Amino acid sequence: MTKVDQNVQLWAGKDQVLRFGISASDGSGQDMTGNTASWMLLDEQNSGSLLLKAGTISGSLVDIVLSGSDDTAGLGGRYYHELAATASGSAVVLAVGQLKMNKSNF
């Protein structure tokens, strides 16, 4: 089940982890172990991706590790993001939302 409005706020140039909880249709945690996850950052929905990262799945949790110096340095503003997983050979969108990237003073 796709979670919409998964809006987040991050700081450019900082190491950060995005953690997503995956739910089954009944609201319980959906074990995604054995599947692959990917996360995309885009200027806007249906545009080309600015950043594509593989995720780490542990049960019903997906972690996306962002390196400040490699992944988010120089970014700032509002973006669209999307988390997907490949389950049984088919891509499934798990979460979508807006991402606000704040400029860091450090």
N, C-alpha and C positions, 0 to 999 in steps of 0.2 A: 504494500500500500504506500503510495507516494505521500510524503509529508510536505505540505506547501507552507509558504511563509516562514521558512526556516532562516530568518534574518539574523545576521551576525555582524559584529563590529570588531575589526582588527586594527593593529598598528603596523604600518609599513616598516620594514627593516628589523622586525623583532621575530625571534623564533617562537612559533606558536603551534598548538595542536587543536584541530577541530575535531570534536567527538560527536558522533551521531548515534542515537539509539534507534534501532530498527524494530518496528512493531508489526505484528501480524494483524489481520483484519479484526480480530477480537480484542485488540489492544495489548495483548501479552507480548513479551519480547520474542522476536523472530530470530532463531539461531541461523546465522549466515556462514558458519564455519565451513570451510572448503570452497567457498566462492571467492571471486576476485572483485575488488571495488576500485572505482576511479572517481576522481573529483575534478570538475572543470570550473574555471573562472573565466567569465566572458564580459565584454563591454556591456552587452545587452542580450536578452534571450534571442536565440537563433542567429547569433553572430559567431565569428570564428573565436576559438578559445585563446585566451591570453596565457593560461597556465593549465597544465594537465598533470595531476599527481595520482599515483597509486595509493590505495588505502590499505591499512592493516585491519583485518577482521578478527575479532575475538568474541565468539558467541553472537550476541545481538548488538554489539558495539562495533563501530567503524571509526578508526582514527586516521586523520589526514595530518601529516607532519609537514609544516611549512618552515623553511629556512629563511630567516630574515634577509641574509645577505644574498641568497640566490633566488628566492621566489618572490619576495614582496618589496624589495628595495626599489624605490622610484615609483611605486604605485600610490595613487591617492584618488579618492572619489568614491562613487557608487558603481557597483558592478552586480551582475547576476551570477549565481553559482548553482551547480547541480551535482548531486551525488548519484552514482549508478553502480549496479553490481551485475555481474554475469552469473546467472543461476540456471543450471541445466542447459547451457549453451545460448540462452537468450538474455539480452540486456534488459534490466529492470531499473527504472528511475525510482530512487528511494527518497530523495529530498531535493527541494528547490527553494530558492529564496533570493533575497537581496543581501549584498555584502557591502558594508561601508568600510573603506580602508582609510584610516586616519594617518596623516603625516606625523612622524615622530620627531620630537625635538632633540633626541639623543642619537 
